[in-house]
Amino acid sequence: MSIRGNGGFTNVDKRFGSTSGDTKGSISREQHFLERIDGRFKPIGERLPSGSPTAWYDADSSYITLDTGKVTAWNDRGVNGINIGDSGSDDRPTYDSSDSDFNNLPSLDFLNDDFMESDDSSLLDCPDGFTVYVVAKINSFPSTFSFLLGRTKGNDWLEGWGMFYHTSGGGWRFYVNNWNSASTRVTMGTWNDFTSTHIFKLHYDKTTITGEIIGPSGVSPETLSYSTSVVDPTSQGIRIGDGNSSPYDVNANFGEVLFYNQPLSSDEQIETEDYLKLKYNIS
C-alpha cells in the first residue's frame, strides 16, 4: 500500500472535511501511520504495564489508607481487588508522598520489623508460572534472611516463590518452591547499593527460572532450567517486607509491586519494564 490513504486514489478526497474541494488522496506519512495503527500504539509515557496485573500495588495516594502516619491499607490498583488490609499490627510502613529516590513519586518506607500482606486469593495461584516485579530501594539487610517479597509457606519457604537476600549464602536468591536447593533458585550475587532504586524481577514459565535486577547496580538475567509446577501455599497472600516472620525482614522503600499469575511473553516483559523504567527514571 502506498502512503496515499486511499491506496492511490487521486481525485478529490473529502474524507477529512475539506471545504475547498481541492484535497487529493495523498496524505502525509504521519497521518498514514496514525490511521494504520488506529490508536493502538501510545507514546511510551502513556503506556501501562502489559494487560492487567493479577495484583497491582501502586504507592499512589489513591490506593493508600493512613492512620497516624502509618499505612494501614494498600489497595489493589488492578481489577481483582486483592487488597492489603489492616491486620491490627503496629508493624506498618510509613508513607512518603514525594520520594526523590522514586522520581518524586510516593513510596512506602518499611523499617525493621515492618511488613504487609495481601488478602489470600485463588487468583494468586500460579502452577504454570508467573512474573513479578518490585520497584524498591534497599536501605539495609537487618536479617540473615531479608525477604523483599514472596508468597510462600510459613517460614520454612518450601512452597510458592520468594525473593530475599541471604547474607551468608551468596546474596540475592530468587526461588520457586524451595529456597534452599540449587536446582530451584537463581543466585543474583552480593549487593552494596543502598542509594539507588531498582526493579527486581522474577519470572518462571515452567521451563526456566529467570531473575534480574534493573538499575544502576543491575544484575543481568540469571537463568536456571526448571520444569516443576509451582506448589501454591494455602492461606497465604503476597507478603511484603519479611518472610512470614519478623526475624526475616528487610529495610527498604517500595514504590510498586506487579504480580501476574502467568508468565509474561518477551514482548509483554519489555512493555512492562519500559513502563516502570520511565515512571521511576530507572535506566
C-alpha positions in Angstrom: 0.0 0.0 0.0 1.3 3.4 -0.9 1.3 6.4 1.5 -1.9 7.5 -0.1 -4.6 6.9 2.5 -6.9 5.5 -0.2 -4.5 3.2 -2.0 -3.5 5.7 -4.6 -6.9 7.4 -5.5 -6.0 10.9 -6.9 -9.4 12.5 -7.3 -10.9 14.9 -4.8 -10.9 13.2 -1.3 -13.5 14.6 1.1 -12.9 12.2 4.0 -11.1 14.9 6.0 -13.7 17.6 5.8 -12.1 19.8 3.1 -14.4 22.7 2.2 -12.2 23.9 -0.6 -12.7 20.8 -2.8 -9.0 20.6 -3.7 -7.9 17.9 -1.3 -6.3 14.9 -3.1 -5.9 11.4 -1.9 -2.3 11.7 -0.9 -1.8 12.2 2.8 1.2 12.7 5.0 3.3 9.8 6.2 2.4 10.8 9.8 -1.3 10.7 9.1 -1.0 7.4 7.2 0.9 6.0 10.2 -1.8 7.1 12.7 -4.6 5.6 10.5 -2.8 2.3 10.2 -2.3 1.9 14.0 -5.7 3.2 14.9 -4.6 4.4 18.3 -3.1 1.1 19.3 0.4 2.4 19.8 0.6 5.0 22.6 3.7 7.2 23.4 5.8 5.3 25.9 5.0 7.7 28.7 1.3 6.8 28.4 1.6 3.0 28.4 0.5 1.0 31.4 2.0 -2.4 32.2 1.0 -5.2 29.9 -2.5 -6.5 30.4 -3.9 -6.2 33.9 -1.7 -7.5 36.7 -3.3 -10.1 38.9 -2.3 -8.0 41.9 -1.0 -4.4 41.5 0.2 -2.3 44.4 1.0 1.3 43.4 2.1 3.7 46.1 0.0 6.5 44.7 -2.1 8.0 47.5 -5.3 6.9 45.7 -4.6 3.4 46.9 -3.3 4.1 50.4 -5.0 4.4 53.8 -3.1 6.2 56.6 -3.6 6.2 60.3 -1.3 8.3 62.5 1.3 8.3 59.8 1.2 4.5 59.2 0.0 2.7 56.2 -2.9 0.6 57.3 -4.2 -0.5 53.8 -2.7 -0.7 50.4 -5.4 -1.4 47.8 -5.0 -3.3 44.6 -4.9 -0.9 41.7 -6.0 -3.7 39.3 -9.3 -5.3 38.6 -9.2 -8.2 41.1 -9.4 -6.3 44.4 -6.7 -8.4 46.1 -6.1 -5.7 48.7 -3.7 -5.4 51.5 -5.7 -4.7 54.6 -5.1 -3.8 58.3 -4.2 -6.8 60.4 -4.1 -4.7 63.5 -0.3 -4.9 63.8 1.7 -1.8 64.7 4.5 -3.0 62.3 3.3 -0.9 59.5 5.4 1.2 57.0 5.3 5.0 57.0 4.4 6.9 53.8 6.4 9.4 51.8 4.2 11.3 49.4 7.1 12.6 47.3 10.3 10.5 47.4 13.2 11.8 45.4 14.6 8.3 45.1 11.4 7.3 43.2 11.4 10.2 40.7 9.4 12.3 43.3 6.6 9.8 43.3 5.3 8.2 46.6 6.9 5.3 48.4 6.2 3.1 51.5 9.1 3.0 54.0 9.4 -0.4 55.6 11.7 -0.2 58.6 13.0 -3.2 60.6 10.0 -5.5 61.6 7.5 -3.6 59.2 5.5 -5.8 56.9 2.3 -6.1 54.9 0.4 -9.0 53.5 -2.3 -9.1 50.8 -5.5 -11.0 51.0 -5.3 -14.7 50.1 -6.9 -15.4 46.8 -7.1 -18.4 44.4 -6.1 -15.8 41.7 -2.6 -15.8 43.2 -2.2 -19.4 42.4 0.2 -19.9 39.5 1.0 -23.5 38.9 2.1 -22.8 35.3 4.4 -19.9 36.2 4.3 -16.2 36.9 6.0 -12.9 36.6 6.6 -10.4 39.4 8.2 -7.0 39.6 9.2 -5.0 42.6 10.3 -1.3 42.5 12.3 -0.8 45.7 15.3 0.9 47.2 17.2 -1.3 49.7 18.3 0.5 52.9 19.8 -2.4 54.8 19.6 -6.1 55.3 18.8 -6.4 59.1 18.5 -10.2 58.9 20.5 -13.2 57.7 17.4 -13.8 55.5 16.0 -10.4 54.4 12.8 -11.0 52.4 11.8 -8.5 49.8 8.7 -10.2 48.7 7.1 -13.6 48.5 4.1 -15.9 48.6 5.5 -18.9 50.4 4.7 -21.4 53.1 5.2 -20.3 56.7 8.8 -19.7 57.4 10.3 -22.9 56.0 9.8 -21.5 52.5 9.3 -24.8 50.8 6.3 -23.8 48.6 5.4 -20.9 46.4 8.1 -18.4 45.5 10.2 -15.6 47.1 12.9 -13.0 46.7 15.3 -12.5 49.6 18.9 -11.6 50.5 21.0 -14.2 52.2 23.9 -12.5 53.9 26.0 -15.7 54.2 24.6 -17.6 51.3 25.7 -15.7 48.2 23.5 -12.7 48.3 20.2 -12.5 46.4 18.2 -15.7 46.0 15.1 -15.7 43.8 13.4 -19.1 44.1 10.5 -21.3 43.1 9.2 -23.9 45.6 12.3 -24.3 47.7 14.6 -21.6 48.9 17.5 -23.9 49.8 18.0 -26.0 46.7 20.4 -25.0 43.9 18.0 -26.7 41.5 15.1 -24.3 42.3 16.7 -20.9 42.6 18.8 -18.3 40.8 21.6 -16.6 42.9 22.0 -12.9 41.9 25.1 -12.2 43.9 26.1 -9.8 46.7 24.8 -6.3 47.0 26.1 -3.0 48.3 23.9 -0.4 46.7 21.9 1.3 49.5 21.4 4.5 47.5 19.6 3.8 44.2 16.1 2.5 43.3 16.0 -0.7 41.3 13.5 -3.0 39.6 13.6 -6.6 40.9 12.2 -9.2 38.6 11.4 -12.9 39.0 9.9 -14.8 36.0 9.1 -18.5 35.8 7.5 -20.3 32.8 7.8 -24.0 33.8 10.9 -24.1 31.6 13.3 -21.6 33.1 13.6 -19.5 36.3 14.8 -16.1 35.5 15.9 -13.4 37.9 17.0 -9.9 37.0 17.8 -6.6 38.8 17.4 -3.5 36.6 19.0 -0.2 37.6 22.4 1.4 38.4 23.7 -1.7 40.2 21.8 -4.0 37.9 22.3 -7.8 37.6 21.9 -9.2 34.1 19.3 -12.0 33.8 20.3 -15.2 35.7 18.6 -18.3 34.5 18.1 -21.9 35.6 16.3 -24.8 33.9 13.3 -26.0 35.9 10.0 -27.5 34.9 8.0 -28.3 38.0 4.7 -26.8 38.7 4.6 -24.1 41.4 3.3 -25.5 44.6 0.9 -22.9 45.7 0.8 -22.4 49.5 -2.6 -22.4 51.2 -3.9 -19.4 53.3 -1.1 -17.1 52.1 -1.2 -13.7 50.5 1.7 -11.9 49.0 3.9 -10.9 51.9 5.9 -7.6 51.6 8.9 -6.9 53.8 9.6 -10.2 55.5 9.5 -13.9 55.2 6.3 -14.6 57.2 8.1 -13.7 60.4 9.8 -10.6 61.8 13.2 -12.2 62.1 13.3 -12.3 58.3 12.7 -8.6 57.5 14.2 -6.1 55.1 14.7 -2.3 55.5 13.5 -0.9 52.2 11.3 1.6 50.4 8.7 0.3 48.0 7.1 2.2 45.1 5.2 -0.5 43.1 4.6 -4.3 43.0 3.2 -6.0 39.9 2.3 -9.7 40.1 1.0 -11.8 37.1 -0.3 -15.3 37.8 1.1 -16.4 34.4 4.4 -15.8 32.7 4.5 -12.8 30.5 5.8 -13.1 27.0 9.0 -11.4 26.0 7.2 -8.5 24.4 5.0 -8.1 27.5 8.0 -8.1 29.7 9.6 -5.3 27.7 6.4 -3.3 27.7 6.1 -3.6 31.5 9.7 -2.8 32.2 9.6 0.2 29.9 6.6 1.5 31.9 8.5 1.1 35.2 11.8 2.4 34.0 10.2 5.6 32.6 7.9 6.1 35.6 10.7 5.9 38.1 13.5 7.2 36.0 15.5 3.9 36.2 18.0 3.1 33.5 
